[in-house]
Amino acid sequence: MGRKLNHAVPLGDVMTSGKQTIEERACTLARYIIDSKDTVRGAAKKFRYK
């Protein structure tokens, strides 16, 4: 469990450089869901996860 994977994360119309870990991406999505009071499906559409 010590290995961290990096992924490019779409944020609106802009892709990040791919330096975010899965944990950071989860925190970003969670923060968005809490702040916007959106659903998980709505957040997935916003961040382009299908």
mmCIF entry with sequence, helices, sheets and N, C-alpha, C, O atoms, coordinates in Angstrom:
data_MODEL
# 
_entry.id   MODEL 
# 
_entity.id                         1 
_entity.type                       polymer 
_entity.pdbx_number_of_molecules   1 
# 
_entity_poly.entity_id                      1 
_entity_poly.type                           'polypeptide(L)' 
_entity_poly.nstd_linkage                   no 
_entity_poly.nstd_monomer                   no 
_entity_poly.pdbx_seq_one_letter_code       MGRKLNHAVPLGDVMTSGKQTIEERACTLARYIIDSKDTVRGAAKKFRYK 
_entity_poly.pdbx_seq_one_letter_code_can   MGRKLNHAVPLGDVMTSGKQTIEERACTLARYIIDSKDTVRGAAKKFRYK 
_entity_poly.pdbx_strand_id                 A 
# 
loop_
_entity_poly_seq.entity_id 
_entity_poly_seq.num 
_entity_poly_seq.mon_id 
_entity_poly_seq.hetero 
1 1  MET n 
1 2  GLY n 
1 3  ARG n 
1 4  LYS n 
1 5  LEU n 
1 6  ASN n 
1 7  HIS n 
1 8  ALA n 
1 9  VAL n 
1 10 PRO n 
1 11 LEU n 
1 12 GLY n 
1 13 ASP n 
1 14 VAL n 
1 15 MET n 
1 16 THR n 
1 17 SER n 
1 18 GLY n 
1 19 LYS n 
1 20 GLN n 
1 21 THR n 
1 22 ILE n 
1 23 GLU n 
1 24 GLU n 
1 25 ARG n 
1 26 ALA n 
1 27 CYS n 
1 28 THR n 
1 29 LEU n 
1 30 ALA n 
1 31 ARG n 
1 32 TYR n 
1 33 ILE n 
1 34 ILE n 
1 35 ASP n 
1 36 SER n 
1 37 LYS n 
1 38 ASP n 
1 39 THR n 
1 40 VAL n 
1 41 ARG n 
1 42 GLY n 
1 43 ALA n 
1 44 ALA n 
1 45 LYS n 
1 46 LYS n 
1 47 PHE n 
1 48 ARG n 
1 49 TYR n 
1 50 LYS n 
# 
_struct_asym.id          A 
_struct_asym.entity_id   1 
# 
loop_
_struct_conf.conf_type_id 
_struct_conf.id 
_struct_conf.pdbx_PDB_helix_id 
_struct_conf.beg_label_comp_id 
_struct_conf.beg_label_asym_id 
_struct_conf.beg_label_seq_id 
_struct_conf.pdbx_beg_PDB_ins_code 
_struct_conf.end_label_comp_id 
_struct_conf.end_label_asym_id 
_struct_conf.end_label_seq_id 
_struct_conf.pdbx_end_PDB_ins_code 
_struct_conf.beg_auth_comp_id 
_struct_conf.beg_auth_asym_id 
_struct_conf.beg_auth_seq_id 
_struct_conf.end_auth_comp_id 
_struct_conf.end_auth_asym_id 
_struct_conf.end_auth_seq_id 
_struct_conf.pdbx_PDB_helix_class 
_struct_conf.details 
_struct_conf.pdbx_PDB_helix_length 
HELX_P HELX_P1 AA1 ILE A 22 ? SER A 36 ? ILE A 22 SER A 36 1 ? 15 
HELX_P HELX_P2 AA2 VAL A 40 ? LYS A 46 ? VAL A 40 LYS A 46 1 ? 7  
# 
_struct_conf_type.id          HELX_P 
_struct_conf_type.criteria    ? 
_struct_conf_type.reference   ? 
# 
loop_
_struct_sheet.id 
_struct_sheet.type 
_struct_sheet.number_strands 
_struct_sheet.details 
AA1 ? 2 ? 
AA2 ? 2 ? 
# 
loop_
_struct_sheet_order.sheet_id 
_struct_sheet_order.range_id_1 
_struct_sheet_order.range_id_2 
_struct_sheet_order.offset 
_struct_sheet_order.sense 
AA1 1 2 ? anti-parallel 
AA2 1 2 ? anti-parallel 
# 
loop_
_struct_sheet_range.sheet_id 
_struct_sheet_range.id 
_struct_sheet_range.beg_label_comp_id 
_struct_sheet_range.beg_label_asym_id 
_struct_sheet_range.beg_label_seq_id 
_struct_sheet_range.pdbx_beg_PDB_ins_code 
_struct_sheet_range.end_label_comp_id 
_struct_sheet_range.end_label_asym_id 
_struct_sheet_range.end_label_seq_id 
_struct_sheet_range.pdbx_end_PDB_ins_code 
_struct_sheet_range.beg_auth_comp_id 
_struct_sheet_range.beg_auth_asym_id 
_struct_sheet_range.beg_auth_seq_id 
_struct_sheet_range.end_auth_comp_id 
_struct_sheet_range.end_auth_asym_id 
_struct_sheet_range.end_auth_seq_id 
AA1 1 ASN A 6  ? HIS A 7  ? ASN A 6  HIS A 7  
AA1 2 GLN A 20 ? THR A 21 ? GLN A 20 THR A 21 
AA2 1 PRO A 10 ? LEU A 11 ? PRO A 10 LEU A 11 
AA2 2 VAL A 14 ? MET A 15 ? VAL A 14 MET A 15 
# 
loop_
_atom_site.group_PDB 
_atom_site.id 
_atom_site.type_symbol 
_atom_site.label_atom_id 
_atom_site.label_alt_id 
_atom_site.label_comp_id 
_atom_site.label_asym_id 
_atom_site.label_entity_id 
_atom_site.label_seq_id 
_atom_site.pdbx_PDB_ins_code 
_atom_site.Cartn_x 
_atom_site.Cartn_y 
_atom_site.Cartn_z 
_atom_site.occupancy 
_atom_site.B_iso_or_equiv 
_atom_site.pdbx_formal_charge 
_atom_site.auth_seq_id 
_atom_site.auth_comp_id 
_atom_site.auth_asym_id 
_atom_site.auth_atom_id 
_atom_site.pdbx_PDB_model_num 
ATOM 1   N N  . MET A 1 1  ? 0.818   -1.186 0.000   1.00 0.00 ? 1  MET A N  1 
ATOM 2   C CA . MET A 1 1  ? 0.000   0.000  0.000   1.00 0.00 ? 1  MET A CA 1 
ATOM 3   C C  . MET A 1 1  ? 0.862   1.249  0.000   1.00 0.00 ? 1  MET A C  1 
ATOM 4   O O  . MET A 1 1  ? 0.321   2.355  -0.011  1.00 0.00 ? 1  MET A O  1 
ATOM 5   N N  . GLY A 1 2  ? 2.178   1.117  0.012   1.00 0.00 ? 2  GLY A N  1 
ATOM 6   C CA . GLY A 1 2  ? 3.062   2.261  0.040   1.00 0.00 ? 2  GLY A CA 1 
ATOM 7   C C  . GLY A 1 2  ? 3.215   2.959  -1.299  1.00 0.00 ? 2  GLY A C  1 
ATOM 8   O O  . GLY A 1 2  ? 3.694   4.092  -1.355  1.00 0.00 ? 2  GLY A O  1 
ATOM 9   N N  . ARG A 1 3  ? 2.813   2.293  -2.385  1.00 0.00 ? 3  ARG A N  1 
ATOM 10  C CA . ARG A 1 3  ? 2.976   2.885  -3.704  1.00 0.00 ? 3  ARG A CA 1 
ATOM 11  C C  . ARG A 1 3  ? 1.833   3.842  -4.000  1.00 0.00 ? 3  ARG A C  1 
ATOM 12  O O  . ARG A 1 3  ? 0.672   3.511  -3.762  1.00 0.00 ? 3  ARG A O  1 
ATOM 13  N N  . LYS A 1 4  ? 2.148   5.022  -4.514  1.00 0.00 ? 4  LYS A N  1 
ATOM 14  C CA . LYS A 1 4  ? 1.119   5.990  -4.881  1.00 0.00 ? 4  LYS A CA 1 
ATOM 15  C C  . LYS A 1 4  ? 1.118   6.147  -6.387  1.00 0.00 ? 4  LYS A C  1 
ATOM 16  O O  . LYS A 1 4  ? 2.173   6.257  -7.011  1.00 0.00 ? 4  LYS A O  1 
ATOM 17  N N  . LEU A 1 5  ? -0.063  6.157  -6.963  1.00 0.00 ? 5  LEU A N  1 
ATOM 18  C CA . LEU A 1 5  ? -0.212  6.313  -8.393  1.00 0.00 ? 5  LEU A CA 1 
ATOM 19  C C  . LEU A 1 5  ? -0.532  7.764  -8.710  1.00 0.00 ? 5  LEU A C  1 
ATOM 20  O O  . LEU A 1 5  ? -1.229  8.433  -7.947  1.00 0.00 ? 5  LEU A O  1 
ATOM 21  N N  . ASN A 1 6  ? -0.033  8.240  -9.814  1.00 0.00 ? 6  ASN A N  1 
ATOM 22  C CA . ASN A 1 6  ? -0.329  9.596  -10.262 1.00 0.00 ? 6  ASN A CA 1 
ATOM 23  C C  . ASN A 1 6  ? -1.279  9.537  -11.439 1.00 0.00 ? 6  ASN A C  1 
ATOM 24  O O  . ASN A 1 6  ? -1.169  8.652  -12.287 1.00 0.00 ? 6  ASN A O  1 
ATOM 25  N N  . HIS A 1 7  ? -2.205  10.468 -11.496 1.00 0.00 ? 7  HIS A N  1 
ATOM 26  C CA . HIS A 1 7  ? -3.176  10.545 -12.570 1.00 0.00 ? 7  HIS A CA 1 
ATOM 27  C C  . HIS A 1 7  ? -3.346  11.989 -12.977 1.00 0.00 ? 7  HIS A C  1 
ATOM 28  O O  . HIS A 1 7  ? -3.272  12.896 -12.148 1.00 0.00 ? 7  HIS A O  1 
ATOM 29  N N  . ALA A 1 8  ? -3.573  12.194 -14.259 1.00 0.00 ? 8  ALA A N  1 
ATOM 30  C CA . ALA A 1 8  ? -3.960  13.521 -14.717 1.00 0.00 ? 8  ALA A CA 1 
ATOM 31  C C  . ALA A 1 8  ? -5.413  13.723 -14.321 1.00 0.00 ? 8  ALA A C  1 
ATOM 32  O O  . ALA A 1 8  ? -6.243  12.836 -14.523 1.00 0.00 ? 8  ALA A O  1 
ATOM 33  N N  . VAL A 1 9  ? -5.722  14.867 -13.766 1.00 0.00 ? 9  VAL A N  1 
ATOM 34  C CA . VAL A 1 9  ? -7.055  15.119 -13.251 1.00 0.00 ? 9  VAL A CA 1 
ATOM 35  C C  . VAL A 1 9  ? -7.680  16.274 -14.005 1.00 0.00 ? 9  VAL A C  1 
ATOM 36  O O  . VAL A 1 9  ? -7.153  17.386 -13.995 1.00 0.00 ? 9  VAL A O  1 
ATOM 37  N N  . PRO A 1 10 ? -8.818  16.013 -14.670 1.00 0.00 ? 10 PRO A N  1 
ATOM 38  C CA . PRO A 1 10 ? -9.484  17.125 -15.336 1.00 0.00 ? 10 PRO A CA 1 
ATOM 39  C C  . PRO A 1 10 ? -10.174 18.017 -14.317 1.00 0.00 ? 10 PRO A C  1 
ATOM 40  O O  . PRO A 1 10 ? -10.966 17.539 -13.505 1.00 0.00 ? 10 PRO A O  1 
ATOM 41  N N  . LEU A 1 11 ? -9.881  19.288 -14.355 1.00 0.00 ? 11 LEU A N  1 
ATOM 42  C CA . LEU A 1 11 ? -10.540 20.259 -13.477 1.00 0.00 ? 11 LEU A CA 1 
ATOM 43  C C  . LEU A 1 11 ? -11.251 21.257 -14.377 1.00 0.00 ? 11 LEU A C  1 
ATOM 44  O O  . LEU A 1 11 ? -10.656 22.231 -14.838 1.00 0.00 ? 11 LEU A O  1 
ATOM 45  N N  . GLY A 1 12 ? -12.516 21.006 -14.618 1.00 0.00 ? 12 GLY A N  1 
ATOM 46  C CA . GLY A 1 12 ? -13.251 21.838 -15.561 1.00 0.00 ? 12 GLY A CA 1 
ATOM 47  C C  . GLY A 1 12 ? -12.724 21.568 -16.953 1.00 0.00 ? 12 GLY A C  1 
ATOM 48  O O  . GLY A 1 12 ? -12.753 20.430 -17.421 1.00 0.00 ? 12 GLY A O  1 
ATOM 49  N N  . ASP A 1 13 ? -12.246 22.599 -17.617 1.00 0.00 ? 13 ASP A N  1 
ATOM 50  C CA . ASP A 1 13 ? -11.705 22.450 -18.968 1.00 0.00 ? 13 ASP A CA 1 
ATOM 51  C C  . ASP A 1 13 ? -10.188 22.326 -18.973 1.00 0.00 ? 13 ASP A C  1 
ATOM 52  O O  . ASP A 1 13 ? -9.584  22.270 -20.044 1.00 0.00 ? 13 ASP A O  1 
ATOM 53  N N  . VAL A 1 14 ? -9.558  22.282 -17.802 1.00 0.00 ? 14 VAL A N  1 
ATOM 54  C CA . VAL A 1 14 ? -8.097  22.275 -17.710 1.00 0.00 ? 14 VAL A CA 1 
ATOM 55  C C  . VAL A 1 14 ? -7.624  20.971 -17.073 1.00 0.00 ? 14 VAL A C  1 
ATOM 56  O O  . VAL A 1 14 ? -8.166  20.537 -16.057 1.00 0.00 ? 14 VAL A O  1 
ATOM 57  N N  . MET A 1 15 ? -6.615  20.351 -17.672 1.00 0.00 ? 15 MET A N  1 
ATOM 58  C CA . MET A 1 15 ? -6.026  19.152 -17.085 1.00 0.00 ? 15 MET A CA 1 
ATOM 59  C C  . MET A 1 15 ? -4.847  19.578 -16.213 1.00 0.00 ? 15 MET A C  1 
ATOM 60  O O  . MET A 1 15 ? -4.070  20.455 -16.590 1.00 0.00 ? 15 MET A O  1 
ATOM 61  N N  . THR A 1 16 ? -4.723  18.945 -15.038 1.00 0.00 ? 16 THR A N  1 
ATOM 62  C CA . THR A 1 16 ? -3.550  19.213 -14.218 1.00 0.00 ? 16 THR A CA 1 
ATOM 63  C C  . THR A 1 16 ? -2.374  18.455 -14.798 1.00 0.00 ? 16 THR A C  1 
ATOM 64  O O  . THR A 1 16 ? -2.546  17.673 -15.733 1.00 0.00 ? 16 THR A O  1 
ATOM 65  N N  . SER A 1 17 ? -1.207  18.665 -14.272 1.00 0.00 ? 17 SER A N  1 
ATOM 66  C CA . SER A 1 17 ? 0.009   18.092 -14.839 1.00 0.00 ? 17 SER A CA 1 
ATOM 67  C C  . SER A 1 17 ? 0.167   16.609 -14.556 1.00 0.00 ? 17 SER A C  1 
ATOM 68  O O  . SER A 1 17 ? 1.136   16.008 -15.020 1.00 0.00 ? 17 SER A O  1 
ATOM 69  N N  . GLY A 1 18 ? -0.743  15.996 -13.816 1.00 0.00 ? 18 GLY A N  1 
ATOM 70  C CA . GLY A 1 18 ? -0.634  14.587 -13.506 1.00 0.00 ? 18 GLY A CA 1 
ATOM 71  C C  . GLY A 1 18 ? 0.138   14.332 -12.231 1.00 0.00 ? 18 GLY A C  1 
ATOM 72  O O  . GLY A 1 18 ? 0.542   13.198 -11.975 1.00 0.00 ? 18 GLY A O  1 
ATOM 73  N N  . LYS A 1 19 ? 0.352   15.349 -11.431 1.00 0.00 ? 19 LYS A N  1 
ATOM 74  C CA . LYS A 1 19 ? 1.126   15.220 -10.203 1.00 0.00 ? 19 LYS A CA 1 
ATOM 75  C C  . LYS A 1 19 ? 0.269   14.885 -8.991  1.00 0.00 ? 19 LYS A C  1 
ATOM 76  O O  . LYS A 1 19 ? 0.810   14.640 -7.913  1.00 0.00 ? 19 LYS A O  1 
ATOM 77  N N  . GLN A 1 20 ? -1.049  14.868 -9.138  1.00 0.00 ? 20 GLN A N  1 
ATOM 78  C CA . GLN A 1 20 ? -1.914  14.559 -8.001  1.00 0.00 ? 20 GLN A CA 1 
ATOM 79  C C  . GLN A 1 20 ? -1.976  13.050 -7.781  1.00 0.00 ? 20 GLN A C  1 
ATOM 80  O O  . GLN A 1 20 ? -2.060  12.276 -8.735  1.00 0.00 ? 20 GLN A O  1 
ATOM 81  N N  . THR A 1 21 ? -1.935  12.653 -6.543  1.00 0.00 ? 21 THR A N  1 
ATOM 82  C CA . THR A 1 21 ? -2.104  11.245 -6.213  1.00 0.00 ? 21 THR A CA 1 
ATOM 83  C C  . THR A 1 21 ? -3.591  10.937 -6.125  1.00 0.00 ? 21 THR A C  1 
ATOM 84  O O  . THR A 1 21 ? -4.426  11.841 -6.147  1.00 0.00 ? 21 THR A O  1 
ATOM 85  N N  . ILE A 1 22 ? -3.908  9.672  -6.025  1.00 0.00 ? 22 ILE A N  1 
ATOM 86  C CA . ILE A 1 22 ? -5.308  9.265  -5.891  1.00 0.00 ? 22 ILE A CA 1 
ATOM 87  C C  . ILE A 1 22 ? -5.926  9.903  -4.654  1.00 0.00 ? 22 ILE A C  1 
ATOM 88  O O  . ILE A 1 22 ? -7.080  10.331 -4.688  1.00 0.00 ? 22 ILE A O  1 
ATOM 89  N N  . GLU A 1 23 ? -5.168  9.970  -3.561  1.00 0.00 ? 23 GLU A N  1 
ATOM 90  C CA . GLU A 1 23 ? -5.680  10.570 -2.333  1.00 0.00 ? 23 GLU A CA 1 
ATOM 91  C C  . GLU A 1 23 ? -5.989  12.047 -2.518  1.00 0.00 ? 23 GLU A C  1 
ATOM 92  O O  . GLU A 1 23 ? -7.003  12.540 -2.023  1.00 0.00 ? 23 GLU A O  1 
ATOM 93  N N  . GLU A 1 24 ? -5.120  12.754 -3.228  1.00 0.00 ? 24 GLU A N  1 
ATOM 94  C CA . GLU A 1 24 ? -5.339  14.182 -3.476  1.00 0.00 ? 24 GLU A CA 1 
ATOM 95  C C  . GLU A 1 24 ? -6.557  14.387 -4.371  1.00 0.00 ? 24 GLU A C  1 
ATOM 96  O O  . GLU A 1 24 ? -7.342  15.312 -4.161  1.00 0.00 ? 24 GLU A O  1 
ATOM 97  N N  . ARG A 1 25 ? -6.710  13.520 -5.372  1.00 0.00 ? 25 ARG A N  1 
ATOM 98  C CA . ARG A 1 25 ? -7.860  13.615 -6.263  1.00 0.00 ? 25 ARG A CA 1 
ATOM 99  C C  . ARG A 1 25 ? -9.149  13.360 -5.486  1.00 0.00 ? 25 ARG A C  1 
ATOM 100 O O  . ARG A 1 25 ? -10.148 14.044 -5.708  1.00 0.00 ? 25 ARG A O  1 
ATOM 101 N N  . ALA A 1 26 ? -9.138  12.384 -4.579  1.00 0.00 ? 26 ALA A N  1 
ATOM 102 C CA . ALA A 1 26 ? -10.320 12.095 -3.763  1.00 0.00 ? 26 ALA A CA 1 
ATOM 103 C C  . ALA A 1 26 ? -10.669 13.288 -2.886  1.00 0.00 ? 26 ALA A C  1 
ATOM 104 O O  . ALA A 1 26 ? -11.843 13.623 -2.732  1.00 0.00 ? 26 ALA A O  1 
ATOM 105 N N  . CYS A 1 27 ? -9.665  13.926 -2.315  1.00 0.00 ? 27 CYS A N  1 
ATOM 106 C CA . CYS A 1 27 ? -9.906  15.108 -1.474  1.00 0.00 ? 27 CYS A CA 1 
ATOM 107 C C  . CYS A 1 27 ? -10.474 16.253 -2.296  1.00 0.00 ? 27 CYS A C  1 
ATOM 108 O O  . CYS A 1 27 ? -11.370 16.961 -1.839  1.00 0.00 ? 27 CYS A O  1 
ATOM 109 N N  . THR A 1 28 ? -9.958  16.440 -3.507  1.00 0.00 ? 28 THR A N  1 
ATOM 110 C CA . THR A 1 28 ? -10.462 17.494 -4.383  1.00 0.00 ? 28 THR A CA 1 
ATOM 111 C C  . THR A 1 28 ? -11.927 17.254 -4.714  1.00 0.00 ? 28 THR A C  1 
ATOM 112 O O  . THR A 1 28 ? -12.746 18.171 -4.640  1.00 0.00 ? 28 THR A O  1 
ATOM 113 N N  . LEU A 1 29 ? -12.255 16.017 -5.079  1.00 0.00 ? 29 LEU A N  1 
ATOM 114 C CA . LEU A 1 29 ? -13.644 15.686 -5.394  1.00 0.00 ? 29 LEU A CA 1 
ATOM 115 C C  . LEU A 1 29 ? -14.547 15.835 -4.171  1.00 0.00 ? 29 LEU A C  1 
ATOM 116 O O  . LEU A 1 29 ? -15.651 16.369 -4.273  1.00 0.00 ? 29 LEU A O  1 
ATOM 117 N N  . ALA A 1 30 ? -14.078 15.364 -3.018  1.00 0.00 ? 30 ALA A N  1 
ATOM 118 C CA . ALA A 1 30 ? -14.873 15.478 -1.793  1.00 0.00 ? 30 ALA A CA 1 
ATOM 119 C C  . ALA A 1 30 ? -15.126 16.933 -1.445  1.00 0.00 ? 30 ALA A C  1 
ATOM 120 O O  . ALA A 1 30 ? -16.241 17.300 -1.072  1.00 0.00 ? 30 ALA A O  1 
ATOM 121 N N  . ARG A 1 31 ? -14.108 17.758 -1.563  1.00 0.00 ? 31 ARG A N  1 
ATOM 122 C CA . ARG A 1 31 ? -14.259 19.187 -1.264  1.00 0.00 ? 31 ARG A CA 1 
ATOM 123 C C  . ARG A 1 31 ? -15.281 19.820 -2.210  1.00 0.00 ? 31 ARG A C  1 
ATOM 124 O O  . ARG A 1 31 ? -16.105 20.631 -1.787  1.00 0.00 ? 31 ARG A O  1 
ATOM 125 N N  . TYR A 1 32 ? -15.222 19.443 -3.503  1.00 0.00 ? 32 TYR A N  1 
ATOM 126 C CA . TYR A 1 32 ? -16.178 19.966 -4.470  1.00 0.00 ? 32 TYR A CA 1 
ATOM 127 C C  . TYR A 1 32 ? -17.604 19.546 -4.107  1.00 0.00 ? 32 TYR A C  1 
ATOM 128 O O  . TYR A 1 32 ? -18.519 20.370 -4.139  1.00 0.00 ? 32 TYR A O  1 
ATOM 129 N N  . ILE A 1 33 ? -17.797 18.271 -3.763  1.00 0.00 ? 33 ILE A N  1 
ATOM 130 C CA . ILE A 1 33 ? -19.132 17.761 -3.424  1.00 0.00 ? 33 ILE A CA 1 
ATOM 131 C C  . ILE A 1 33 ? -19.687 18.471 -2.199  1.00 0.00 ? 33 ILE A C  1 
ATOM 132 O O  . ILE A 1 33 ? -20.861 18.842 -2.174  1.00 0.00 ? 33 ILE A O  1 
ATOM 133 N N  . ILE A 1 34 ? -18.855 18.661 -1.188  1.00 0.00 ? 34 ILE A N  1 
ATOM 134 C CA . ILE A 1 34 ? -19.307 19.339 0.031   1.00 0.00 ? 34 ILE A CA 1 
ATOM 135 C C  . ILE A 1 34 ? -19.637 20.798 -0.237  1.00 0.00 ? 34 ILE A C  1 
ATOM 136 O O  . ILE A 1 34 ? -20.687 21.284 0.182   1.00 0.00 ? 34 ILE A O  1 
ATOM 137 N N  . ASP A 1 35 ? -18.746 21.500 -0.933  1.00 0.00 ? 35 ASP A N  1 
ATOM 138 C CA . ASP A 1 35 ? -18.953 22.927 -1.192  1.00 0.00 ? 35 ASP A CA 1 
ATOM 139 C C  . ASP A 1 35 ? -20.148 23.196 -2.095  1.00 0.00 ? 35 ASP A C  1 
ATOM 140 O O  . ASP A 1 35 ? -20.907 24.137 -1.863  1.00 0.00 ? 35 ASP A O  1 
ATOM 141 N N  . SER A 1 36 ? -20.317 22.367 -3.129  1.00 0.00 ? 36 SER A N  1 
ATOM 142 C CA . SER A 1 36 ? -21.382 22.615 -4.099  1.00 0.00 ? 36 SER A CA 1 
ATOM 143 C C  . SER A 1 36 ? -22.686 21.907 -3.741  1.00 0.00 ? 36 SER A C  1 
ATOM 144 O O  . SER A 1 36 ? -23.727 22.174 -4.342  1.00 0.00 ? 36 SER A O  1 
ATOM 145 N N  . LYS A 1 37 ? -22.627 20.998 -2.755  1.00 0.00 ? 37 LYS A N  1 
ATOM 146 C CA . LYS A 1 37 ? -23.785 20.188 -2.372  1.00 0.00 ? 37 LYS A CA 1 
ATOM 147 C C  . LYS A 1 37 ? -24.295 19.389 -3.568  1.00 0.00 ? 37 LYS A C  1 
ATOM 148 O O  . LYS A 1 37 ? -25.493 19.134 -3.699  1.00 0.00 ? 37 LYS A O  1 
ATOM 149 N N  . ASP A 1 38 ? -23.370 19.003 -4.431  1.00 0.00 ? 38 ASP A N  1 
ATOM 150 C CA . ASP A 1 38 ? -23.678 18.209 -5.608  1.00 0.00 ? 38 ASP A CA 1 
ATOM 151 C C  . ASP A 1 38 ? -23.668 16.731 -5.232  1.00 0.00 ? 38 ASP A C  1 
ATOM 152 O O  . ASP A 1 38 ? -23.196 16.361 -4.157  1.00 0.00 ? 38 ASP A O  1 
ATOM 153 N N  . THR A 1 39 ? -24.189 15.892 -6.118  1.00 0.00 ? 39 THR A N  1 
ATOM 154 C CA . THR A 1 39 ? -24.161 14.450 -5.888  1.00 0.00 ? 39 THR A CA 1 
ATOM 155 C C  . THR A 1 39 ? -22.842 13.885 -6.418  1.00 0.00 ? 39 THR A C  1 
ATOM 156 O O  . THR A 1 39 ? -22.097 14.573 -7.115  1.00 0.00 ? 39 THR A O  1 
ATOM 157 N N  . VAL A 1 40 ? -22.565 12.632 -6.081  1.00 0.00 ? 40 VAL A N  1 
ATOM 158 C CA . VAL A 1 40 ? -21.363 11.977 -6.584  1.00 0.00 ? 40 VAL A CA 1 
ATOM 159 C C  . VAL A 1 40 ? -21.428 11.880 -8.105  1.00 0.00 ? 40 VAL A C  1 
ATOM 160 O O  . VAL A 1 40 ? -20.429 12.109 -8.786  1.00 0.00 ? 40 VAL A O  1 
ATOM 161 N N  . ARG A 1 41 ? -22.599 11.540 -8.636  1.00 0.00 ? 41 ARG A N  1 
ATOM 162 C CA . ARG A 1 41 ? -22.751 11.469 -10.097 1.00 0.00 ? 41 ARG A CA 1 
ATOM 163 C C  . ARG A 1 41 ? -22.557 12.828 -10.742 1.00 0.00 ? 41 ARG A C  1 
ATOM 164 O O  . ARG A 1 41 ? -21.937 12.935 -11.801 1.00 0.00 ? 41 ARG A O  1 
ATOM 165 N N  . GLY A 1 42 ? -23.082 13.865 -10.110 1.00 0.00 ? 42 GLY A N  1 
ATOM 166 C CA . GLY A 1 42 ? -22.907 15.216 -10.642 1.00 0.00 ? 42 GLY A CA 1 
ATOM 167 C C  . GLY A 1 42 ? -21.448 15.629 -10.648 1.00 0.00 ? 42 GLY A C  1 
ATOM 168 O O  . GLY A 1 42 ? -20.979 16.251 -11.601 1.00 0.00 ? 42 GLY A O  1 
ATOM 169 N N  . ALA A 1 43 ? -20.729 15.289 -9.590  1.00 0.00 ? 43 ALA A N  1 
ATOM 170 C CA . ALA A 1 43 ? -19.305 15.593 -9.518  1.00 0.00 ? 43 ALA A CA 1 
ATOM 171 C C  . ALA A 1 43 ? -18.533 14.813 -10.573 1.00 0.00 ? 43 ALA A C  1 
ATOM 172 O O  . ALA A 1 43 ? -17.598 15.338 -11.177 1.00 0.00 ? 43 ALA A O  1 
ATOM 173 N N  . ALA A 1 44 ? -18.921 13.557 -10.796 1.00 0.00 ? 44 ALA A N  1 
ATOM 174 C CA . ALA A 1 44 ? -18.258 12.737 -11.805 1.00 0.00 ? 44 ALA A CA 1 
ATOM 175 C C  . ALA A 1 44 ? -18.442 13.354 -13.198 1.00 0.00 ? 44 ALA A C  1 
ATOM 176 O O  . ALA A 1 44 ? -17.511 13.362 -14.002 1.00 0.00 ? 44 ALA A O  1 
ATOM 177 N N  . LYS A 1 45 ? -19.628 13.862 -13.474 1.00 0.00 ? 45 LYS A N  1 
ATOM 178 C CA . LYS A 1 45 ? -19.853 14.522 -14.761 1.00 0.00 ? 45 LYS A CA 1 
ATOM 179 C C  . LYS A 1 45 ? -19.037 15.802 -14.866 1.00 0.00 ? 45 LYS A C  1 
ATOM 180 O O  . LYS A 1 45 ? -18.455 16.086 -15.913 1.00 0.00 ? 45 LYS A O  1 
ATOM 181 N N  . LYS A 1 46 ? -18.993 16.571 -13.791 1.00 0.00 ? 46 LYS A N  1 
ATOM 182 C CA . LYS A 1 46 ? -18.244 17.826 -13.782 1.00 0.00 ? 46 LYS A CA 1 
ATOM 183 C C  . LYS A 1 46 ? -16.750 17.582 -14.022 1.00 0.00 ? 46 LYS A C  1 
ATOM 184 O O  . LYS A 1 46 ? -16.098 18.336 -14.744 1.00 0.00 ? 46 LYS A O  1 
ATOM 185 N N  . PHE A 1 47 ? -16.215 16.512 -13.404 1.00 0.00 ? 47 PHE A N  1 
ATOM 186 C CA . PHE A 1 47 ? -14.804 16.205 -13.527 1.00 0.00 ? 47 PHE A CA 1 
ATOM 187 C C  . PHE A 1 47 ? -14.527 15.188 -14.624 1.00 0.00 ? 47 PHE A C  1 
ATOM 188 O O  . PHE A 1 47 ? -13.408 14.691 -14.755 1.00 0.00 ? 47 PHE A O  1 
ATOM 189 N N  . ARG A 1 48 ? -15.553 14.882 -15.411 1.00 0.00 ? 48 ARG A N  1 
ATOM 190 C CA . ARG A 1 48 ? -15.461 13.993 -16.569 1.00 0.00 ? 48 ARG A CA 1 
ATOM 191 C C  . ARG A 1 48 ? -15.076 12.554 -16.235 1.00 0.00 ? 48 ARG A C  1 
ATOM 192 O O  . ARG A 1 48 ? -14.365 11.919 -17.013 1.00 0.00 ? 48 ARG A O  1 
ATOM 193 N N  . TYR A 1 49 ? -15.524 12.029 -15.105 1.00 0.00 ? 49 TYR A N  1 
ATOM 194 C CA . TYR A 1 49 ? -15.352 10.615 -14.792 1.00 0.00 ? 49 TYR A CA 1 
ATOM 195 C C  . TYR A 1 49 ? -16.658 9.922  -15.117 1.00 0.00 ? 49 TYR A C  1 
ATOM 196 O O  . TYR A 1 49 ? -17.723 10.387 -14.708 1.00 0.00 ? 49 TYR A O  1 
ATOM 197 N N  . LYS A 1 50 ? -16.596 8.821  -15.844 1.00 0.00 ? 50 LYS A N  1 
ATOM 198 C CA . LYS A 1 50 ? -17.839 8.172  -16.269 1.00 0.00 ? 50 LYS A CA 1 
ATOM 199 C C  . LYS A 1 50 ? -18.104 6.934  -15.514 1.00 0.00 ? 50 LYS A C  1 
ATOM 200 O O  . LYS A 1 50 ? -19.113 6.269  -15.752 1.00 0.00 ? 50 LYS A O  1 
# 
